[in-house]
Structures are given as structure tokens and as C-alpha cells.
Amino acid sequence: MPLLRQLLDLYDDPRERLKLVALLLVLLLGSALEIVSIGVFLPFVKVVSEPAAVLENARAGPLLRALNLTDPKAIILASSVALVTLFAFKNAYLAAQWRLLYGFAYKKMAQVSTEIFGGYLRSPFTFHLSRNPAELTQTLTTEVKLALGDVLTTLLLLSAEVVVALGIIGVLLLVSPVAALGGLALVGLLGWGVGRMTRRRLSVLGGIRADEQQQKLRYLQQGLGGIKEIRVLRREGFFEGGFLRSERRYVDALRDSLLLNHYPRLAIEMVAVFLLAGMITLLLLSGRGMAEALPTLAVFGVAVIRLVPAAGKITAGANKVRFYAPSVAIVHEEWRRARQGASEFRSLDSGPPIVFRRQIEFESAGYQYADTPGPAVRDLTLTIPRGQCVGFVGPSAAGKTTLLHLLLGLLQPTPGGYSSTAPICARTSAVGSD
């Protein structure tokens, strides 16, 4: 799955991957505790309804006598204390687990954001000429948070919820196989139908969200950054209208994604209530008394209370991952480019700095930007003595700015003026002559 591969690529340090595996094991242990907390309700209800019968049990009887618990009231009280203790331990464990999970994810988020930002700073100057600052800003401020703070944590929590759901289903199969299998088939069919209807739509909405958020930020930066020109030319309406169009498409995508998350929960709740009512009806039709059916109904009731939110979380989590999957692809690509740019910067910056002593010289130098029909500067021969003030005069697109970039070392000159896509040079690209 490309999404998982991209996320794992971000954890390229073997130690980080070990921590990720350890965190997953911690989550699975929390799932096991949740399953146990559901499973103990059947014996607990039986103990409460028939405490004297527990003493006749081959396993529980000797243990209760050894603890001097032979009075029915004492047995019920001890069982209640044990149940409360189990749930207290489970909840404390889950609280610590969530703290560990979000701390791990957000620490990585800060690291990846810093790596990408540092890569931007060290990327070739031509990279910044071809990329809009709004796009880079969005990656750092929004997409990294969505990829690691939302998608990664959701995937990890989803794995735990799936284990919990499967465990609860296993408990129900032990209690009443026919009712559990019927409910599982119905819920499975419902989940398959919902997933089929929403998968493609959520992917499309996620792409719209990313594109329109970038476009909004572009209108904001250009509108506020060029406020003088906008006021003089009276172009406020252009930027305001463009921002409004992007904002409407952005909020429409968010609204539709949230609705697709909430609607399945309503259907799952209706199915759960229908199953519980059907379970009671079947027990009554089978001729079993309510006293005999009470433990089974209690287990199914508690299971439904926990299983319905689990099914809702699984559906909403899967939809959330689909909706924000484009963020993972964006962050992975920007992280890869940033590392490549930083590596090129280090290789170019490894030599000693050029010391300017007498003059700067260009001999038949030129420069052509990528994807342009001709060179911006061609056959440039120039000598600038130290201490001399020089001005460059010419029409628009004559190459004045490119020449200044060459003088500063932001671009590398190429002989003859033919195409060059050479990376940034940390020292001046011109010759410092003695």
C-alpha cells in the first residue's frame, strides 16, 4: 500500500522503526485489556445472580474458600471490587497509551517539518524561482500535521480498534454463535457497502481540500504582500473574489467529508439496536426464562455499547485516512526533495570560500532557466574592480536580475549561454581575481 510505504519511509532510522513497532504492541495490549473488560461481564453477572453456585465451581470454589469468601454478599462485594479495579487499571493504561502515542507522533511531526524547512533553505535557488511560497508554507504548516498528527495516529488507533472489535465479536461468538454470526454478517455487509460508496469520493475531496487550501494561502500572501499595488490599481475585488471561490470549494470539501464520516455511524447504531432487539426476541421465542437469559443479554448489551463506537471509529478513521491521504504523498515528496537539496548543498559548500581581492570577472558566461526558449544572459564578459560602483540598465527581461543573481553566487554561470540547471553555489560563482 503506497500510503504505508510513504509513512514508513519517513521513519528511516532503524531505532525509530523499533519504537513504532513497540508503540503498536502497546496499543495491542490496550486492546486486549478492553476485550477482557467486556468478557468478564458474563461471569460477573452470573456471580451476582447466583453467588452460592460459584462455590460449587471446580476452579472458583477452592479459591474463594482459601480467601475465606463463603458468604454470598461477600462474594458479590469482592467481585464488584475486582471489576472496578480491572476497569480502573484499563483506563489508566489507555490514558498513558494515548499520551505515548500522541507524543511520539507530534515529536516526529516537529522533526519532519524542520527537515523540510531546512531542505527548502538549502535547495538550489532555481527551486525557489519555480515554487510558490504559499505551497511551501502550506506543506510546513498544514500538510505535515495532517500526515503525521492525523493520518499516522489514526492508522495506529484503527489497528487497536479493529483488534477490540474482533475480540468482542469473538466473545459474542462464544456466548451465542448464531446471533453473533447473524449480526456480524449484517454489519459486515453494511460496512462493505459504505466503504464502496465513499472510498473514491473521499479521495477526490481530499485532493480538492489540499489544492484549494494552497490556493487560498496564495491569494492571502499575494494580496497582503502587494497591498500598495492592489490599492493603486484597485484590484481588491480580484483577490477577494478568488479567495472566496477557493474558500467555498475548501469548506464544501470539508463539509462533505464530515458528513460521510457521520452518516455511517447512524446506520451502524440502527443495526446494533435491531440486533439487540432481535436477540431478546429470539431468547423469548426459544422458551428460555429471563432469569436464564439475563447473563447473555448483559454481555450483548455491554458489547453493543462498546462495539458500536468501535465500528463508528473504524469507519470514521478509514474515511479520515482516505480524505487526508494526499497530505502523506505531499509530505513524502517534499521530505525527499528537501533531503536531496540539502545533500547537494553540502557537496557544493565543502570547499574553501572564494576571497575577493581585486576584481570580479566573467568571460563568455551565460545562463538559461529551465523550460525557457532562450538564455536570460548570453556571452557575458564583464570585469568589476573592487570598490567600483556599477549600475545595470536595460529593458524588462534583459537579464539584469539574472546577472545580479550570478554575481551573488545564487546561480552558476555557464559558458556560451546554453541551458543550465546547476544547483545553488554557496560561494560566488564569479572569479575572484588577484
C-alpha positions as CSV (number, residue, x, y, z in Angstrom):
1,M,0.0,0.0,0.0
2,P,1.7,3.3,-1.1
3,L,0.3,5.2,1.9
4,L,2.0,2.9,4.4
5,R,5.3,2.8,2.4
6,Q,5.4,6.6,2.4
7,L,4.8,6.8,6.1
8,L,7.5,4.1,6.8
9,D,9.9,6.0,4.6
10,L,9.7,9.0,7.0
11,Y,10.9,6.6,9.7
12,D,14.2,5.8,8.0
13,D,16.1,5.5,11.3
14,P,16.0,1.8,12.4
15,R,15.6,3.0,16.0
16,E,12.5,5.0,15.2
17,R,11.0,1.9,13.4
18,L,11.7,-0.2,16.5
19,K,9.9,2.5,18.6
20,L,7.0,2.4,16.1
21,V,6.7,-1.4,16.5
22,A,6.9,-1.1,20.3
23,L,4.1,1.5,20.2
24,L,2.0,-0.8,18.1
25,L,2.5,-3.6,20.7
26,V,1.5,-1.1,23.5
27,L,-1.8,-0.4,21.6
28,L,-2.5,-4.0,21.0
29,L,-2.1,-4.7,24.8
30,G,-4.6,-1.9,25.4
31,S,-6.9,-3.6,23.0
32,A,-6.5,-6.9,24.9
33,L,-7.5,-5.1,28.1
34,E,-10.6,-3.8,26.5
35,I,-11.6,-7.2,25.3
36,V,-11.0,-8.7,28.8
37,S,-13.1,-5.9,30.3
38,I,-16.0,-7.0,28.1
39,G,-15.5,-10.7,28.6
40,V,-15.7,-10.5,32.4
41,F,-19.2,-9.2,32.4
42,L,-20.7,-12.7,31.7
43,P,-19.1,-14.3,34.8
44,F,-19.8,-11.2,36.8
45,V,-23.5,-11.2,36.1
46,K,-23.6,-14.9,36.9
47,V,-21.9,-14.3,40.2
48,V,-24.3,-11.5,41.1
49,S,-27.4,-13.6,40.1
50,E,-26.2,-16.9,41.7
51,P,-23.4,-16.2,44.2
52,A,-23.9,-19.5,46.0
53,A,-23.4,-21.5,42.8
54,V,-19.9,-20.1,42.4
55,L,-18.7,-22.0,45.5
56,E,-19.6,-25.3,43.7
57,N,-17.4,-24.4,40.7
58,A,-14.4,-26.6,40.4
59,R,-12.0,-23.7,39.9
60,A,-13.6,-20.8,41.6
61,G,-14.8,-22.6,44.7
62,P,-11.4,-23.6,46.2
63,L,-10.0,-20.1,45.5
64,L,-13.0,-18.4,47.3
65,R,-12.7,-20.7,50.3
66,A,-8.9,-20.1,50.5
67,L,-9.7,-16.3,50.6
68,N,-12.4,-17.0,53.3
69,L,-15.2,-15.8,50.9
70,T,-18.1,-18.1,51.6
71,D,-20.8,-15.6,52.3
72,P,-22.9,-14.7,49.1
73,K,-22.8,-11.0,50.0
74,A,-19.0,-11.1,50.4
75,I,-18.6,-12.9,47.1
76,I,-20.7,-10.2,45.3
77,L,-18.8,-7.4,47.0
78,A,-15.4,-9.0,46.2
79,S,-16.5,-9.5,42.5
80,S,-17.6,-5.8,42.3
81,V,-14.3,-4.6,43.7
82,A,-12.4,-6.8,41.3
83,L,-14.4,-5.4,38.3
84,V,-13.9,-1.8,39.4
85,T,-10.2,-2.5,39.8
86,L,-9.9,-4.0,36.4
87,F,-11.6,-1.1,34.7
88,A,-9.5,1.4,36.7
89,F,-6.3,-0.3,35.6
90,K,-7.5,-0.5,32.0
91,N,-8.5,3.2,31.9
92,A,-5.2,4.3,33.4
93,Y,-3.3,2.2,30.9
94,L,-5.3,3.7,28.0
95,A,-4.6,7.2,29.2
96,A,-0.9,6.5,29.4
97,Q,-1.1,4.8,26.0
98,W,-2.7,7.8,24.3
99,R,-0.1,10.2,25.8
100,L,2.6,8.0,24.5
101,L,1.0,7.8,21.0
102,Y,0.4,11.5,20.5
103,G,3.8,12.4,22.0
104,F,5.5,10.0,19.5
105,A,3.6,11.3,16.5
106,Y,3.9,15.0,17.3
107,K,7.6,14.7,18.0
108,K,8.1,13.2,14.6
109,M,5.9,16.0,13.1
110,A,8.3,18.6,14.5
111,Q,11.3,16.7,13.2
112,V,9.9,16.3,9.7
113,S,8.8,19.9,9.5
114,T,12.2,21.1,10.5
115,E,13.9,18.8,8.0
116,I,11.7,20.0,5.2
117,F,12.2,23.7,6.1
118,G,16.0,23.2,6.3
119,G,15.9,21.5,2.9
120,Y,14.0,24.4,1.5
121,L,16.6,26.8,2.8
122,R,19.4,24.8,1.3
123,S,17.7,23.9,-2.0
124,P,19.0,25.4,-5.3
125,F,18.0,29.0,-5.9
126,T,16.2,27.8,-9.1
127,F,14.0,25.7,-6.8
128,H,12.6,28.9,-5.2
129,L,12.2,30.6,-8.5
130,S,9.9,27.7,-9.7
131,R,7.9,27.2,-6.5
132,N,5.2,29.4,-4.9
133,P,5.9,30.3,-1.3
134,A,2.3,29.6,-0.5
135,E,2.7,26.0,-1.5
136,L,5.8,25.6,0.7
137,T,4.2,27.3,3.6
138,Q,1.2,25.0,3.4
139,T,3.3,21.9,3.4
140,L,5.1,23.1,6.6
141,T,2.1,24.5,8.5
142,T,-0.7,22.1,7.4
143,E,0.2,19.0,5.4
144,V,2.9,17.7,7.9
145,K,0.4,18.0,10.7
146,L,-2.3,16.1,8.8
147,A,0.1,13.4,7.6
148,L,1.7,12.6,11.0
149,G,-0.7,14.2,13.5
150,D,-3.8,12.8,11.9
151,V,-3.2,10.0,9.4
152,L,-0.4,8.2,11.3
153,T,-2.2,8.4,14.7
154,T,-5.5,7.4,13.1
155,L,-3.9,4.3,11.5
156,L,-2.4,3.2,14.8
157,L,-5.6,3.7,16.7
158,L,-7.5,2.0,13.9
159,S,-5.4,-1.1,14.3
160,A,-6.2,-1.1,18.0
161,E,-10.0,-0.6,17.4
162,V,-10.0,-3.4,14.8
163,V,-8.4,-5.8,17.4
164,V,-11.0,-4.7,20.0
165,A,-13.9,-5.2,17.6
166,L,-12.6,-8.7,16.6
167,G,-12.1,-9.6,20.3
168,I,-15.6,-8.5,21.2
169,I,-17.0,-10.5,18.3
170,G,-15.1,-13.5,19.5
171,V,-16.6,-13.1,23.0
172,L,-20.1,-12.9,21.4
173,L,-19.5,-16.0,19.3
174,L,-18.7,-17.9,22.5
175,V,-21.8,-16.7,24.2
176,S,-24.3,-17.0,21.3
177,P,-22.8,-18.2,18.0
178,V,-26.0,-17.9,15.9
179,A,-26.9,-14.3,17.0
180,A,-23.2,-13.2,16.7
181,L,-22.8,-14.6,13.2
182,G,-26.0,-13.0,12.0
183,G,-25.0,-9.7,13.4
184,L,-21.5,-9.9,12.0
185,A,-22.9,-10.7,8.5
186,L,-25.3,-7.8,8.7
187,V,-22.7,-5.3,10.0
188,G,-20.0,-6.6,7.5
189,L,-22.4,-6.1,4.6
190,L,-23.2,-2.6,5.8
191,G,-19.5,-1.7,6.2
192,W,-18.7,-3.0,2.7
193,G,-21.4,-1.0,1.1
194,V,-20.5,2.2,2.9
195,G,-16.8,1.8,2.1
196,R,-17.6,1.1,-1.6
197,M,-19.8,4.2,-1.8
198,T,-17.4,6.6,0.0
199,R,-13.9,5.5,-0.9
200,R,-13.5,7.3,-4.3
201,R,-15.5,10.3,-3.2
202,L,-13.3,10.9,-0.2
203,S,-10.1,10.6,-2.2
204,V,-11.4,13.3,-4.6
205,L,-12.5,15.5,-1.7
206,G,-9.0,15.2,-0.1
207,G,-7.4,16.4,-3.3
208,I,-9.7,19.3,-3.6
209,R,-9.0,20.3,0.1
210,A,-5.2,20.3,-0.5
211,D,-5.4,22.3,-3.7
212,E,-7.9,24.9,-2.5
213,Q,-6.1,25.4,0.8
214,Q,-2.9,26.1,-1.2
215,Q,-4.8,28.5,-3.5
216,K,-6.3,30.3,-0.5
217,L,-2.9,30.8,1.0
218,R,-1.6,32.1,-2.3
219,Y,-4.3,34.7,-2.6
220,L,-3.7,35.8,1.1
221,Q,0.1,36.1,0.6
222,Q,-0.1,37.9,-2.7
223,G,-3.0,40.1,-1.6
224,L,-1.5,41.2,1.7
225,G,2.1,41.3,0.3
226,G,1.2,43.5,-2.6
227,I,-1.3,45.8,-0.9
228,K,0.2,49.0,-2.3
229,E,-0.1,47.9,-5.9
230,I,-3.5,46.4,-5.3
231,R,-4.9,49.6,-3.8
232,V,-3.4,51.8,-6.5
233,L,-4.7,49.6,-9.3
234,R,-8.0,48.9,-7.5
235,R,-7.7,45.2,-7.8
236,E,-9.1,44.3,-4.4
237,G,-12.1,42.6,-6.0
238,F,-9.9,40.2,-8.0
239,F,-8.2,38.9,-4.9
240,E,-11.3,38.9,-2.7
241,G,-13.3,37.0,-5.4
242,G,-10.5,34.5,-5.9
243,F,-10.2,33.9,-2.2
244,L,-13.9,33.4,-1.9
245,R,-14.1,30.8,-4.7
246,S,-11.3,28.8,-3.1
247,E,-12.8,29.2,0.4
248,R,-16.1,27.9,-0.8
249,R,-14.7,24.8,-2.6
250,Y,-12.5,24.2,0.5
251,V,-15.3,24.3,3.1
252,D,-17.6,22.3,0.7
253,A,-14.9,19.5,0.7
254,L,-14.6,19.6,4.5
255,R,-18.4,19.6,4.9
256,D,-18.9,16.6,2.6
257,S,-16.1,14.6,4.3
258,L,-17.6,15.2,7.7
259,L,-21.0,14.1,6.5
260,L,-19.5,11.0,5.1
261,N,-18.0,10.3,8.5
262,H,-21.2,10.8,10.4
263,Y,-23.8,9.1,8.3
264,P,-22.4,5.6,8.6
265,R,-22.5,5.8,12.4
266,L,-26.2,6.4,12.3
267,A,-26.7,3.3,10.2
268,I,-24.5,1.2,12.5
269,E,-26.4,2.3,15.5
270,M,-29.7,1.3,13.9
271,V,-28.3,-2.1,13.0
272,A,-27.0,-2.6,16.6
273,V,-30.4,-1.7,18.2
274,F,-32.1,-4.0,15.7
275,L,-29.7,-6.9,16.6
276,L,-30.2,-6.4,20.3
277,A,-34.0,-6.3,19.9
278,G,-33.8,-9.4,17.7
279,M,-31.6,-11.2,20.3
280,I,-34.2,-10.6,23.0
281,T,-37.0,-11.8,20.7
282,L,-35.1,-15.0,19.9
283,L,-34.4,-15.8,23.5
284,L,-38.1,-15.3,24.4
285,L,-39.2,-17.4,21.5
286,S,-36.8,-20.2,22.5
287,G,-38.7,-20.6,25.7
288,R,-35.8,-19.6,28.0
289,G,-36.8,-17.5,31.0
290,M,-35.5,-14.0,31.5
291,A,-33.5,-15.1,34.6
292,E,-31.7,-17.6,32.5
293,A,-31.2,-15.2,29.6
294,L,-30.1,-12.3,31.7
295,P,-26.3,-13.1,31.7
296,T,-26.3,-13.4,27.9
297,L,-28.3,-10.2,27.4
298,A,-26.0,-8.4,29.8
299,V,-22.9,-9.4,27.8
300,F,-24.6,-8.5,24.5
301,G,-25.7,-5.1,25.9
302,V,-22.2,-4.2,27.2
303,A,-20.7,-5.5,23.9
304,V,-23.0,-3.4,21.8
305,I,-22.3,-0.3,24.0
306,R,-18.5,-0.8,23.2
307,L,-18.8,-2.3,19.7
308,V,-21.0,0.5,18.2
309,P,-18.4,3.2,19.0
310,A,-15.6,0.9,17.8
311,A,-17.4,0.4,14.5
312,G,-18.0,4.1,14.2
313,K,-14.4,4.9,14.9
314,I,-13.2,2.3,12.4
315,T,-15.5,3.7,9.7
316,A,-14.7,7.4,10.5
317,G,-10.9,6.6,10.8
318,A,-10.8,4.8,7.4
319,N,-12.7,7.8,5.8
320,K,-10.3,10.2,7.5
321,V,-7.2,8.3,6.2
322,R,-8.7,8.4,2.7
323,F,-9.5,12.1,2.9
324,Y,-6.1,13.1,4.1
325,A,-4.0,10.6,2.1
326,P,-2.9,13.3,-0.4
327,S,-1.2,15.0,2.6
328,V,1.0,12.0,3.1
329,A,2.0,12.0,-0.6
330,I,2.8,15.7,-0.5
331,V,4.9,15.5,2.7
332,H,6.8,12.4,1.5
333,E,7.7,14.1,-1.8
334,E,8.7,17.4,-0.1
335,W,10.7,15.5,2.5
336,R,12.6,13.5,-0.2
337,R,13.3,16.7,-2.2
338,A,14.4,18.5,0.9
339,R,16.9,15.8,1.8
340,Q,18.2,15.8,-1.8
341,G,18.6,19.6,-1.8
342,A,20.4,19.6,1.5
343,S,22.8,16.9,0.2
344,E,23.6,18.9,-2.9
345,F,24.1,22.0,-0.8
346,R,26.7,20.2,1.4
347,S,28.6,18.9,-1.6
348,L,28.8,22.3,-3.1
349,D,29.7,24.1,0.1
350,S,32.5,21.7,1.1
351,G,35.4,23.8,-0.4
352,P,37.1,26.9,0.9
353,P,35.3,30.3,0.3
354,I,36.5,32.4,-2.5
355,V,38.3,35.5,-1.2
356,F,37.6,38.7,-3.2
357,R,40.8,40.8,-3.5
358,R,40.9,42.8,-6.8
359,Q,38.1,42.3,-9.2
360,I,35.2,40.0,-10.4
361,E,35.4,38.7,-13.9
362,F,33.0,36.9,-16.2
363,E,34.3,35.5,-19.5
364,S,31.8,34.5,-22.1
365,A,29.4,33.4,-19.4
366,G,25.6,32.9,-19.7
367,Y,22.6,31.4,-18.0
368,Q,19.4,29.9,-19.2
369,Y,16.5,29.0,-16.9
370,A,14.9,25.6,-17.3
371,D,11.9,25.3,-19.6
372,T,12.6,28.6,-21.3
373,P,13.2,29.0,-25.1
374,G,16.4,31.0,-24.8
375,P,19.1,32.2,-22.4
376,A,18.5,35.1,-20.0
377,V,22.2,36.1,-20.2
378,R,24.4,35.2,-23.2
379,D,28.1,35.7,-23.9
380,L,28.7,37.9,-20.9
381,T,32.2,39.3,-20.5
382,L,32.5,41.6,-17.5
383,T,35.1,43.0,-15.2
384,I,34.2,44.8,-12.0
385,P,37.2,46.2,-10.0
386,R,37.0,46.2,-6.2
387,G,35.5,49.5,-4.9
388,Q,33.8,50.4,-8.1
389,C,30.0,51.2,-8.2
390,V,28.3,49.6,-11.2
391,G,24.7,50.0,-12.4
392,F,22.9,47.8,-14.9
393,V,20.4,49.4,-17.2
394,G,18.1,47.7,-19.7
395,P,14.6,46.9,-20.7
396,S,12.4,44.4,-18.9
397,A,13.6,40.8,-19.4
398,A,17.1,42.0,-20.5
399,G,18.7,39.8,-17.8
400,K,19.5,42.4,-15.1
401,T,18.2,40.4,-12.2
402,T,19.8,37.2,-13.5
403,L,23.1,39.0,-13.7
404,L,22.8,40.1,-10.1
405,H,22.0,36.5,-9.1
406,L,25.1,35.4,-10.9
407,L,27.2,38.0,-9.1
408,L,25.8,36.8,-5.7
409,G,26.5,33.2,-6.5
410,L,22.8,32.2,-6.3
411,L,23.1,30.9,-9.9
412,Q,26.1,29.3,-11.6
413,P,27.1,30.8,-14.9
414,T,27.6,28.5,-17.9
415,P,29.9,29.2,-20.8
416,G,28.3,30.1,-24.1
417,G,24.8,30.9,-22.6
418,Y,23.3,27.5,-23.2
419,S,20.9,25.7,-20.8
420,S,21.9,25.2,-17.2
421,T,20.1,23.7,-14.3
422,A,23.1,23.6,-12.0
423,P,22.4,23.7,-8.2
424,I,23.0,26.6,-5.9
425,C,26.6,27.5,-5.1
426,A,27.2,28.8,-1.6
427,R,30.2,30.8,-2.7
428,T,30.2,33.4,-5.5
429,S,30.2,31.8,-8.9
430,A,32.2,34.6,-10.5
431,V,36.0,34.5,-10.5
432,G,37.7,36.5,-7.7
433,S,40.9,37.7,-9.3
434,D,44.0,38.9,-7.7
